[in-house]
């Protein structure tokens, strides 16, 4: 028992010593790889020719790596050392579920990156990667990502992520965008390529305005969006739309056209003044309504078009009422 304990102590001391070989400033010719799972994966796929789990790899081994670095589902949580792999053109780190961040600015040859299924992944830096074509962040918790310098981008898949905003106005080559089921409030697609883009943003209940080059572009007709989303070209158009929708929720009239009686549904908490005016502006009926459904007798009104106006101390909204 004493011998076993002694050997264990020696092993732990050796393990600590070997990992101490790669401090903040590594030895000349080496690159630190402190994540055990990351280095083990590099050893398993012959990217670490020393094949010793010591927290570092030869920098020449990293530089010599080309093509795709594919390490899915390896339990990697720290990508320190990846910066030395300057000649790889594809990176697959999908389903490394403990991975939270990736800074890829040194990996200038990348064309494809895949972080699908990295469920706590919240920060991605791809600034300056002008060759980057395909980005997959499906199932991550990224709330935003800056793609403004990735001018070669063709495909962006962020389905089931948590994006709040995305700006693809600088990505004039993009042809496939999947934003399904995020938390989006703003999408900017004014990149000059809407006619050639496949796009979806359904299941984003808070997304009102999708900025596009031309709201009459025929291809927008096959874009998959929520019923509450609208294509607009400018910020003022979006602001106007938002005001209109806010007013639309103040009160509604049904049925409309109506005869005899009409129901007015109001979401204003306080008692609200209501007036019905003919087309000359003459007040034909006045009343007050409260929150919820209010049934109103309009039997005294002749057939025609009227304006119904509700007013509070801070808001006045007018809608058309047609009486049969």
C-alpha positions as CSV (number, residue, x, y, z in Angstrom):
1,X,0.0,0.0,0.0
2,X,2.8,2.4,0.9
3,X,4.6,1.6,-2.4
4,X,1.4,2.3,-4.4
5,X,1.0,5.6,-2.6
6,X,4.6,6.5,-3.2
7,X,4.3,5.8,-6.9
8,X,1.1,7.8,-7.1
9,X,2.8,10.8,-5.5
10,X,5.8,10.5,-8.0
11,X,3.3,10.3,-10.9
12,X,1.4,13.4,-9.8
13,X,4.6,15.3,-9.3
14,X,5.8,14.3,-12.8
15,X,2.5,15.3,-14.3
16,X,2.6,18.7,-12.6
17,X,6.2,19.2,-13.7
18,X,5.6,18.4,-17.3
19,X,2.7,20.8,-17.5
20,X,4.9,23.5,-15.8
21,X,7.1,23.3,-18.9
22,X,4.6,25.6,-20.7
23,X,4.2,28.8,-18.8
24,X,2.7,32.0,-20.2
25,X,5.8,32.4,-22.3
26,X,6.5,28.9,-23.7
27,X,10.0,27.6,-24.5
28,X,11.4,28.5,-27.9
29,X,9.8,26.4,-30.6
30,X,6.8,25.3,-28.5
31,X,3.2,26.4,-28.4
32,X,1.2,26.0,-25.2
33,X,-1.9,23.7,-25.2
34,X,-3.0,23.6,-21.6
35,X,-6.3,21.8,-22.3
36,X,-5.6,18.1,-21.8
37,X,-8.5,17.1,-24.0
38,X,-7.3,19.4,-26.8
39,X,-3.7,18.1,-26.7
40,X,-4.8,14.5,-26.5
41,X,-6.9,15.0,-29.6
42,X,-3.9,16.5,-31.4
43,X,-1.8,13.5,-30.4
44,X,-4.5,11.1,-31.5
45,X,-4.6,12.6,-34.9
46,X,-0.8,13.0,-35.3
47,X,-0.7,16.8,-35.0
48,X,1.6,16.5,-31.9
49,X,4.7,14.5,-33.1
50,X,6.2,14.3,-29.6
51,X,3.1,12.4,-28.6
52,X,3.6,13.4,-24.9
53,X,0.8,14.9,-22.9
54,X,2.9,17.8,-21.5
55,X,0.8,20.9,-22.2
56,X,2.6,21.9,-25.3
57,X,3.3,21.0,-28.9
58,X,6.1,21.9,-31.3
59,X,5.1,25.0,-33.2
60,X,6.4,23.5,-36.4
61,X,3.8,20.7,-36.0
62,X,1.0,23.3,-35.8
63,X,2.3,25.3,-38.8
64,X,2.6,22.1,-40.8
65,X,-1.1,21.2,-40.4
66,X,-3.1,21.9,-43.5
67,X,-6.6,21.1,-44.7
68,X,-9.3,20.5,-42.1
69,X,-8.7,20.3,-38.3
70,X,-11.7,18.1,-37.3
71,X,-12.0,17.5,-33.6
72,X,-15.8,17.1,-32.8
73,X,-17.0,15.8,-29.5
74,X,-13.6,15.6,-27.8
75,X,-14.5,17.4,-24.5
76,X,-12.4,20.4,-25.4
77,X,-13.0,23.5,-23.3
78,X,-9.9,25.7,-24.0
79,X,-8.6,26.4,-27.5
80,X,-5.3,28.0,-26.4
81,X,-2.7,26.8,-29.0
82,X,-5.1,26.9,-31.9
83,X,-3.6,30.2,-32.9
84,X,-0.5,28.4,-34.2
85,X,-2.5,26.4,-36.8
86,X,-2.2,29.2,-39.3
87,X,-2.5,27.1,-42.4
88,X,-5.6,25.1,-41.7
89,X,-8.6,26.0,-44.0
90,X,-11.4,24.3,-42.1
91,X,-12.2,23.8,-38.4
92,X,-14.8,21.5,-36.9
93,X,-15.2,21.7,-33.2
94,X,-18.9,20.7,-33.1
95,X,-20.4,19.1,-29.9
96,X,-17.5,20.1,-27.6
97,X,-20.2,21.0,-25.1
98,X,-17.9,22.8,-22.6
99,X,-16.4,25.2,-25.1
100,X,-17.3,28.8,-24.4
101,X,-15.1,31.0,-26.6
102,X,-13.0,31.0,-29.8
103,X,-10.7,33.7,-31.1
104,X,-9.7,32.8,-34.7
105,X,-8.1,36.0,-35.9
106,X,-4.7,34.2,-36.3
107,X,-6.2,31.4,-38.4
108,X,-6.2,33.5,-41.6
109,X,-6.7,30.7,-44.0
110,X,-10.0,29.5,-42.6
111,X,-12.9,29.1,-45.1
112,X,-15.1,26.8,-43.0
113,X,-15.9,26.8,-39.2
114,X,-18.3,24.6,-37.4
115,X,-19.3,25.0,-33.7
116,X,-22.7,23.2,-34.0
117,X,-23.9,21.8,-30.7
118,X,-21.5,23.7,-28.5
119,X,-24.2,24.5,-26.1
120,X,-22.4,27.0,-23.9
121,X,-20.5,28.7,-26.7
122,X,-21.0,32.4,-26.3
123,X,-18.1,34.3,-28.0
124,X,-16.7,34.0,-31.5
125,X,-14.1,36.3,-33.0
126,X,-13.5,36.0,-36.8
127,X,-12.3,39.5,-37.5
128,X,-10.2,39.8,-40.7
129,X,-10.9,36.3,-42.0
130,X,-11.5,37.5,-45.5
131,X,-11.5,33.9,-46.9
132,X,-14.2,32.7,-44.6
133,X,-17.2,31.2,-46.5
134,X,-19.2,29.0,-44.2
135,X,-20.1,29.6,-40.5
136,X,-22.2,27.1,-38.5
137,X,-23.2,28.2,-35.0
138,X,-26.3,26.0,-34.8
139,X,-27.4,25.3,-31.2
140,X,-25.0,27.8,-29.5
141,X,-25.8,30.6,-27.1
142,X,-24.2,33.4,-29.1
143,X,-26.2,36.6,-28.9
144,X,-24.2,38.4,-31.6
145,X,-21.3,37.9,-33.9
146,X,-19.4,40.4,-36.0
147,X,-19.2,39.2,-39.6
148,X,-18.5,42.6,-41.2
149,X,-15.0,41.7,-42.4
150,X,-15.9,38.3,-43.7
151,X,-16.7,39.5,-47.2
152,X,-16.5,36.0,-48.8
153,X,-19.2,34.6,-46.6
154,X,-21.6,32.3,-48.5
155,X,-23.5,30.4,-45.8
156,X,-24.5,31.4,-42.2
157,X,-26.3,28.8,-40.1
158,X,-27.5,30.1,-36.7
159,X,-30.6,28.0,-36.3
160,X,-31.5,27.3,-32.6
161,X,-28.9,29.8,-31.4
162,X,-29.8,32.9,-29.2
163,X,-28.9,35.7,-31.5
164,X,-30.5,39.1,-30.6
165,X,-29.2,40.9,-33.7
166,X,-27.3,40.1,-36.8
167,X,-25.9,42.5,-39.5
168,X,-25.1,40.9,-42.9
169,X,-25.0,44.2,-44.8
170,X,-21.3,43.8,-45.5
171,X,-21.7,40.2,-46.8
172,X,-22.5,40.7,-50.5
173,X,-21.7,37.1,-51.5
174,X,-24.0,35.4,-48.9
175,X,-26.6,33.1,-50.5
176,X,-27.8,31.0,-47.6
177,X,-28.9,32.4,-44.2
178,X,-30.7,30.3,-41.5
179,X,-31.8,32.3,-38.4
180,X,-34.6,30.0,-37.4
181,X,-35.6,30.0,-33.7
182,X,-33.4,32.7,-32.2
183,X,-34.2,35.8,-30.0
184,X,-33.9,38.3,-32.9
185,X,-35.0,41.9,-32.7
186,X,-33.0,43.2,-35.7
187,X,-31.7,41.7,-39.0
188,X,-29.9,43.7,-41.6
189,X,-29.8,42.0,-45.1
190,X,-29.0,45.2,-47.1
191,X,-26.0,43.6,-48.9
192,X,-27.1,43.8,-52.6
193,X,-27.6,40.1,-53.0
194,X,-31.2,39.5,-51.8
195,X,-32.3,38.3,-55.2
196,X,-29.9,35.3,-54.9
197,X,-30.3,34.4,-51.2
198,X,-32.2,31.6,-49.5
199,X,-33.3,33.0,-46.1
200,X,-35.4,32.0,-43.1
201,X,-36.0,33.7,-39.8
202,X,-39.2,32.1,-38.5
203,X,-39.7,31.5,-34.8
204,X,-38.4,34.9,-33.9
205,X,-41.5,36.4,-32.3
206,X,-39.8,39.8,-31.5
207,X,-38.5,40.4,-35.0
208,X,-40.5,43.2,-36.5
209,X,-38.3,44.7,-39.2
210,X,-36.0,42.8,-41.7
211,X,-33.9,45.4,-43.5
212,X,-33.6,44.5,-47.2
213,X,-32.3,46.3,-50.4
214,X,-35.7,46.5,-52.1
215,X,-38.9,45.4,-50.3
216,X,-40.5,44.6,-53.7
217,X,-37.7,42.1,-54.7
218,X,-39.6,39.0,-56.0
219,X,-37.3,36.6,-54.3
220,X,-38.4,37.9,-50.9
221,X,-41.6,36.1,-51.5
222,X,-40.0,32.7,-50.9
223,X,-38.1,33.8,-47.8
224,X,-39.5,32.1,-44.7
225,X,-40.3,34.7,-42.0
226,X,-42.8,35.1,-39.1
227,X,-46.1,36.7,-39.7
228,X,-45.1,39.6,-37.5
229,X,-42.0,40.4,-39.5
230,X,-42.0,42.9,-42.4
231,X,-39.4,43.8,-45.0
232,X,-38.3,47.4,-44.8
233,X,-35.6,49.4,-46.5
234,X,-34.8,52.1,-44.0
235,X,-34.7,52.8,-40.3
236,X,-37.5,55.5,-40.6
237,X,-39.7,53.0,-42.4
238,X,-39.1,50.6,-39.5
239,X,-39.9,53.3,-36.9
240,X,-43.2,54.1,-38.7
241,X,-44.1,50.5,-38.9
242,X,-43.4,50.1,-35.1
243,X,-45.7,53.0,-34.3
244,X,-48.4,51.6,-36.5
245,X,-48.2,48.3,-34.9
246,X,-48.2,49.8,-31.4
247,X,-51.3,51.8,-32.3
248,X,-52.9,48.7,-33.8
249,X,-52.7,47.0,-30.4
250,X,-54.4,49.9,-28.6
251,X,-57.9,48.9,-29.7
252,X,-59.6,46.8,-32.3
253,X,-63.1,46.8,-33.8
254,X,-65.1,43.7,-34.7
255,X,-67.0,43.0,-36.8
256,X,-66.0,45.6,-39.3
257,X,-68.1,46.3,-41.4
258,X,-70.8,46.1,-38.7
259,X,-74.5,46.7,-38.3
260,X,-76.5,47.3,-35.1
261,X,-73.7,46.5,-32.6
262,X,-69.9,46.4,-32.6
263,X,-67.4,45.2,-30.1
264,X,-64.4,47.3,-29.2
265,X,-61.4,45.5,-27.6
266,X,-59.1,47.9,-25.7
267,X,-55.7,47.2,-24.0
268,X,-55.7,50.5,-22.2
269,X,-56.0,50.1,-18.4
270,X,-57.7,53.5,-17.7
271,X,-61.2,54.5,-18.8
272,X,-60.9,55.8,-22.4
273,X,-62.9,58.4,-24.2
274,X,-64.4,57.2,-27.5
275,X,-65.9,59.2,-30.3
276,X,-67.4,58.3,-33.6
277,X,-67.2,60.9,-36.4
278,X,-68.7,61.1,-39.8
279,X,-66.5,61.9,-42.8
280,X,-67.1,65.7,-42.3
281,X,-65.7,65.5,-38.8
282,X,-69.1,65.8,-37.0
283,X,-69.3,63.9,-33.7
284,X,-72.1,61.3,-34.0
285,X,-71.6,59.3,-30.8
286,X,-69.5,59.5,-27.7
287,X,-68.9,57.1,-24.8
288,X,-66.2,55.7,-22.6
289,X,-64.7,52.2,-22.8
290,X,-62.7,50.2,-20.4
291,X,-60.0,47.5,-20.6
292,X,-61.1,44.4,-22.5
293,X,-64.2,44.0,-24.7
294,X,-66.8,46.7,-24.9
295,X,-70.1,46.2,-26.7
296,X,-71.4,49.3,-28.4
297,X,-74.9,50.0,-30.0
298,X,-74.5,51.7,-33.3
299,X,-78.0,51.1,-34.5
300,X,-78.6,54.9,-34.8
301,X,-75.9,55.3,-37.4
302,X,-76.7,55.4,-41.0
303,X,-74.8,53.2,-43.5
304,X,-71.5,54.7,-44.4
305,X,-67.9,55.2,-43.4
306,X,-67.1,56.7,-40.0
307,X,-64.0,57.4,-37.9
308,X,-63.7,55.9,-34.5
309,X,-61.3,57.7,-32.2
310,X,-60.1,56.6,-28.7
311,X,-58.2,59.0,-26.5
312,X,-56.5,59.0,-23.2
313,X,-54.4,61.7,-21.5
314,X,-51.3,60.5,-23.5
315,X,-52.6,58.8,-26.6
316,X,-55.1,59.3,-29.4
317,X,-55.7,56.6,-32.1
318,X,-58.2,56.7,-34.9
319,X,-59.5,53.8,-37.0
320,X,-62.1,53.4,-39.8
321,X,-65.5,52.0,-39.0
322,X,-67.8,50.8,-41.8
323,X,-71.5,50.6,-41.0
324,X,-73.8,48.5,-43.2
